[in-house]
Structure formats: structure tokens, C-alpha cells
């Protein structure tokens, strides 16, 4: 059984996105009074995301803060990014945005 992976706001810790096993980001928002199991907004995103926190108090306290969630995993190397070769044996790097993934396993 695989654990669900979630991305959190780096300022307040609110869960904002789920990272699916295939790499997609899943965003769910709102409540459906007629069918609690089906939210009115459910998005699957293939790509990097820049978003503000959904928590009003966090947005008020940190109005200029953006959470950046990079689509590419940390396993890319400098060689894979620059030369499209992954066999160069270089250490994994961060592109700045990838350093903050905000990703944690759900316990």
C-alpha cells in the first residue's frame, strides 16, 4: 500500500495539494452538500504550480508569499537537465524551486 504524498504551505503548514503516484498534482476544493464525496472543484495538473495559500489568515499575514511546487522530481541531475544524459554520475541538484517541494508523506 503506497502512502499519499501531500504538499503543504511553507508558511502555515496547510495541506494544499496531493502528489499522485504518476506525478500529477491533485487539487480539491469546496464541499458539495448533496454529495459529500464529490467536491465541486477537482483539478489534476501536469506541470509546475505557483499558488497562494488557501488559508485566509496565512494570506493576510504573508500577502506576498507564493508556494512554488516543481513538477520535476529531485532525482534529476545536472547532466540530465543540461545534457539530457543521466549517466554522468553527478550529484542531484536543485533548480531553486525544486529545493522547496513542500512534500510530506501522510502518516
Order of alpha helices (4+ residues) and beta strands (2+ residues): beta-beta-beta-beta-beta-alpha-beta-alpha-beta
